[in-house]
Amino acid sequence: MIGTTLGISGFFVLYFWVMHNPPSVPTVMPLTAIDRWVDVNDDAMLLYGSLWFYISLAPAFTQNKAELWACARGAALMAAIGLAVFWCFPTVVPNFAVDWSQYPALQLLKSADAGGNAFPSLHVSFAVFAAVWLARQLRSVQAPTWTQWVNLLWAVGIIYSTLATRQHVLLDVLGGVLLAGLVCWRRTPRERLVLAEA
């Protein structure tokens, strides 16, 4: 719990520093038909904010120190790659024609996060990363099938929320999924142990 809190806090310090100190003029991310199709949704803020609890579950459910460090290394690597991309290729979301005063929860979000560091969406990356880790953990303890569905739907809900809050566009989401996929493309210590025992 302490490690997760410190990790998230340290990440945010770097995240906002990079956002407010880009080395060049940020590129505005283009919209797609999907971005125009997904409506702004004030209620999506709850799902969007739930990421910070969701990502704490995987390290909390690790069974030993080796698995915990593997999870932490994966998250740190993903954050480092994302921040490096933000620094080298700064991006922002478009200036959406939205009256944010009509969306009180989102107005608060917009006042704190200027919509920079758009591509890849680390919000999506961390949601996918957590979903993969939790899926592996749930399978390893033969948890009921419904828990896998809850895990999947929670991650999908967070991904949807990045579009519905207008914090990201579809290309940011795809970049976030790709980044998480690359980082997760290896077995956890628990999976290696299961394979060795088999």
C-alpha positions as CSV (number, residue, x, y, z in Angstrom):
1,M,0.0,0.0,0.0
2,I,2.8,2.4,0.9
3,G,4.8,1.5,-2.2
4,T,1.8,2.0,-4.5
5,T,1.0,5.4,-2.9
6,L,4.6,6.5,-3.2
7,G,4.9,5.2,-6.8
8,I,1.7,7.0,-7.9
9,S,2.8,10.2,-6.2
10,G,6.2,10.1,-7.8
11,F,4.7,9.4,-11.2
12,F,2.4,12.4,-11.0
13,V,5.2,14.7,-10.1
14,L,7.0,13.7,-13.3
15,Y,3.8,13.5,-15.3
16,F,2.8,17.1,-14.6
17,W,6.4,18.4,-14.9
18,V,6.7,16.9,-18.4
19,M,3.2,18.2,-19.4
20,H,4.0,21.8,-18.3
21,N,7.6,21.9,-19.7
22,P,7.4,20.4,-23.2
23,P,10.6,20.8,-25.3
24,S,8.6,21.7,-28.4
25,V,5.1,22.8,-29.4
26,P,2.8,19.8,-28.7
27,T,1.0,18.1,-31.6
28,V,-2.8,18.1,-31.5
29,M,-4.1,14.5,-31.8
30,P,-6.5,14.0,-34.6
31,L,-10.1,12.9,-34.1
32,T,-11.7,9.7,-35.5
33,A,-15.3,8.7,-36.1
34,I,-15.3,6.9,-32.8
35,D,-14.3,10.0,-30.9
36,R,-17.2,11.9,-32.5
37,W,-19.5,8.9,-31.7
38,V,-18.7,8.7,-28.0
39,D,-20.7,11.4,-26.1
40,V,-19.3,13.4,-23.2
41,N,-20.5,11.8,-19.9
42,D,-20.1,13.5,-16.6
43,D,-20.7,10.1,-14.8
44,A,-17.7,8.7,-16.6
45,M,-15.5,10.6,-14.1
46,L,-16.3,7.9,-11.5
47,L,-14.8,5.2,-13.7
48,Y,-11.9,7.4,-14.8
49,G,-11.0,8.1,-11.1
50,S,-11.4,4.4,-10.2
51,L,-8.2,3.6,-12.0
52,W,-6.1,4.6,-9.0
53,F,-7.9,2.0,-6.8
54,Y,-8.0,-0.6,-9.6
55,I,-4.2,-0.5,-10.2
56,S,-3.5,-1.1,-6.5
57,L,-5.2,-4.5,-6.6
58,A,-2.6,-6.3,-8.6
59,P,0.3,-5.5,-6.2
60,A,-1.9,-6.1,-3.3
61,F,-2.7,-9.7,-4.5
62,T,0.8,-10.7,-5.3
63,Q,1.8,-13.9,-3.4
64,N,5.5,-13.2,-2.8
65,K,8.2,-10.6,-3.0
66,A,9.4,-11.8,-6.4
67,E,5.9,-11.3,-7.9
68,L,5.5,-8.0,-6.2
69,W,8.8,-6.7,-7.7
70,A,8.0,-8.0,-11.1
71,C,4.7,-6.1,-11.0
72,A,6.4,-3.0,-9.8
73,R,9.1,-3.2,-12.5
74,G,6.5,-3.6,-15.2
75,A,4.6,-0.6,-14.0
76,A,7.8,1.5,-13.7
77,L,8.9,0.5,-17.2
78,M,5.6,1.4,-18.7
79,A,5.6,4.8,-16.9
80,A,9.2,5.5,-18.0
81,I,8.4,4.7,-21.7
82,G,5.3,6.8,-21.6
83,L,7.0,9.8,-20.0
84,A,9.9,9.5,-22.5
85,V,7.4,9.5,-25.4
86,F,5.6,12.5,-23.9
87,W,9.0,14.4,-23.6
88,C,10.3,13.5,-27.1
89,F,7.0,13.8,-28.9
90,P,4.6,16.1,-26.9
91,T,0.9,15.8,-27.7
92,V,-2.4,17.3,-26.6
93,V,-6.0,16.5,-27.2
94,P,-8.0,18.9,-29.4
95,N,-9.8,21.8,-27.9
96,F,-13.2,20.3,-27.7
97,A,-16.2,22.6,-28.2
98,V,-17.7,21.6,-24.9
99,D,-19.2,23.9,-22.2
100,W,-17.5,22.3,-19.2
101,S,-19.7,24.2,-16.8
102,Q,-22.5,21.8,-17.8
103,Y,-20.3,18.9,-16.5
104,P,-19.3,19.8,-12.9
105,A,-17.2,16.7,-12.3
106,L,-15.3,17.0,-15.6
107,Q,-14.8,20.7,-15.1
108,L,-12.8,19.9,-12.0
109,L,-10.8,17.4,-13.9
110,K,-10.1,19.8,-16.8
111,S,-8.9,22.5,-14.3
112,A,-6.3,20.0,-13.0
113,D,-5.2,18.2,-16.2
114,A,-4.7,20.4,-19.3
115,G,-5.1,17.5,-21.7
116,G,-1.4,17.2,-22.5
117,N,0.7,14.0,-22.5
118,A,-2.0,12.6,-24.7
119,F,-0.3,9.8,-26.7
120,P,-0.1,7.1,-25.5
121,S,-2.8,7.2,-22.9
122,L,-1.1,6.0,-19.7
123,H,-4.5,5.9,-18.1
124,V,-5.4,3.2,-20.6
125,S,-1.9,1.5,-20.3
126,F,-2.3,1.2,-16.5
127,A,-5.8,-0.1,-16.8
128,V,-4.7,-2.8,-19.3
129,F,-1.6,-3.6,-17.2
130,A,-3.8,-4.1,-14.1
131,A,-6.3,-6.2,-16.0
132,V,-3.7,-8.5,-17.3
133,W,-2.0,-9.0,-13.9
134,L,-5.4,-9.5,-12.2
135,A,-6.5,-12.0,-14.8
136,R,-3.3,-14.0,-14.3
137,Q,-3.7,-13.9,-10.5
138,L,-7.4,-14.9,-10.7
139,R,-6.6,-17.8,-12.9
140,S,-3.8,-19.0,-10.7
141,V,-6.1,-19.3,-7.7
142,Q,-9.0,-20.7,-9.8
143,A,-11.3,-17.8,-8.9
144,P,-14.9,-18.0,-10.1
145,T,-15.5,-17.0,-13.7
146,W,-17.6,-13.9,-12.7
147,T,-14.5,-12.4,-11.1
148,Q,-12.7,-12.5,-14.5
149,W,-15.7,-10.7,-16.1
150,V,-15.7,-8.1,-13.4
151,N,-12.0,-7.5,-14.0
152,L,-12.5,-7.3,-17.8
153,L,-15.5,-5.0,-17.6
154,W,-13.8,-2.7,-15.1
155,A,-10.8,-2.2,-17.4
156,V,-13.1,-1.7,-20.4
157,G,-15.1,0.9,-18.4
158,I,-11.9,2.8,-17.5
159,I,-10.8,2.8,-21.2
160,Y,-14.3,4.1,-22.2
161,S,-14.0,6.8,-19.6
162,T,-10.9,8.2,-21.2
163,L,-12.9,9.0,-24.3
164,A,-16.2,10.1,-22.5
165,T,-14.3,12.5,-20.3
166,R,-12.4,13.9,-23.4
167,Q,-9.1,13.3,-21.7
168,H,-8.0,11.2,-24.7
169,V,-8.9,10.3,-28.3
170,L,-9.0,6.9,-29.9
171,L,-5.4,7.0,-31.2
172,D,-4.2,7.7,-27.6
173,V,-6.2,4.7,-26.4
174,L,-4.7,2.4,-29.0
175,G,-1.2,3.6,-28.1
176,G,-1.9,2.9,-24.5
177,V,-3.2,-0.6,-25.2
178,L,-0.1,-1.3,-27.3
179,L,2.3,0.0,-24.7
180,A,0.7,-2.2,-22.0
181,G,0.7,-5.2,-24.3
182,L,4.4,-4.9,-24.9
183,V,5.2,-4.6,-21.2
184,C,2.9,-7.5,-20.2
185,W,4.2,-9.8,-22.9
186,R,6.1,-11.9,-20.5
187,R,5.3,-14.4,-17.8
188,T,5.0,-13.5,-14.1
189,P,6.9,-15.4,-11.4
190,R,3.7,-17.1,-10.5
191,E,3.1,-18.3,-14.0
192,R,6.7,-19.5,-14.3
193,L,6.3,-21.5,-11.1
194,V,3.1,-23.1,-12.3
195,L,4.8,-24.1,-15.6
196,A,7.8,-25.5,-13.7
197,E,5.5,-27.6,-11.4
198,A,3.6,-28.9,-14.5
